[in-house]
């Protein structure tokens, strides 16, 4: 169970692009958030874009449409930066 504030304004979900399960887990969190507090603004952050990955931009767009996520962004979070 996620520790969700009672009235969040928005949610940022972060997934590891190198692990397909990571995106599935983020989508489970989205469902749990929606079921707990109702629908909120949500974006999907896809991390580790410098690594080989399996997902296409069109697939990310389709996921956002299906799960009512506003937008996805490719990001790179580096240690100690």
C-alpha positions as CSV (number, residue, x, y, z in Angstrom):
1,X,0.0,0.0,0.0
2,X,1.2,3.4,-0.9
3,X,1.4,6.3,1.6
4,X,-0.7,8.8,-0.3
5,X,-1.5,12.3,1.0
6,X,-5.3,12.8,1.4
7,X,-5.6,15.4,-1.4
8,X,-2.7,15.4,-3.8
9,X,-2.7,18.0,-6.5
10,X,-0.6,15.9,-8.9
11,X,1.5,12.7,-9.1
12,X,4.8,11.9,-10.8
13,X,5.3,8.2,-11.5
14,X,8.9,7.2,-12.2
15,X,9.8,4.0,-14.1
16,X,13.1,2.4,-15.2
17,X,13.0,2.0,-19.0
18,X,15.4,-1.0,-18.8
19,X,12.9,-3.0,-16.8
20,X,9.5,-3.8,-18.2
21,X,8.2,-4.7,-14.7
22,X,9.0,-1.2,-13.6
23,X,6.5,0.4,-15.9
24,X,3.9,-2.2,-14.9
25,X,4.5,-1.4,-11.2
26,X,4.1,2.4,-11.9
27,X,0.8,1.7,-13.6
28,X,-0.4,-0.3,-10.6
29,X,0.5,2.7,-8.4
30,X,-1.6,4.9,-10.7
31,X,-4.6,2.6,-10.2
32,X,-4.1,2.5,-6.5
33,X,-3.9,6.3,-6.4
34,X,-7.0,6.7,-8.5
35,X,-8.9,4.2,-6.2
36,X,-7.7,5.9,-3.0
37,X,-8.1,9.6,-3.8
38,X,-9.8,9.8,-7.2
39,X,-8.2,10.9,-10.4
40,X,-5.4,13.4,-10.1
41,X,-3.1,15.0,-12.6
42,X,-0.3,12.5,-13.4
43,X,2.9,12.4,-15.5
44,X,5.1,9.4,-16.2
45,X,8.9,9.9,-16.0
46,X,10.9,7.3,-17.8
47,X,14.4,7.0,-16.3
48,X,17.7,5.6,-17.6
49,X,17.3,6.7,-21.2
50,X,21.0,6.4,-21.7
51,X,20.7,2.6,-21.5
52,X,19.4,0.2,-24.1
53,X,15.7,-0.1,-23.7
54,X,12.8,-1.9,-25.2
55,X,9.9,0.5,-25.3
56,X,8.8,2.7,-28.2
57,X,7.6,6.3,-27.9
58,X,4.2,5.3,-29.5
59,X,3.8,2.6,-26.8
60,X,4.4,5.2,-24.0
61,X,1.8,7.5,-25.6
62,X,-0.7,4.6,-25.7
63,X,-0.1,3.8,-22.1
64,X,-0.7,7.5,-21.2
65,X,-4.0,7.5,-23.1
66,X,-5.1,4.2,-21.5
67,X,-4.3,5.2,-17.9
68,X,-5.3,8.8,-18.1
69,X,-1.7,10.1,-17.7
70,X,-1.2,13.6,-19.0
71,X,2.3,13.1,-20.6
72,X,5.4,11.0,-20.5
73,X,9.0,12.4,-20.3
74,X,12.4,10.7,-20.9
75,X,14.8,11.5,-18.1
76,X,18.2,10.7,-16.9
77,X,18.9,10.8,-13.1
78,X,22.6,10.6,-12.3
79,X,24.2,9.8,-8.9
80,X,25.6,12.7,-7.0
81,X,24.2,15.4,-9.3
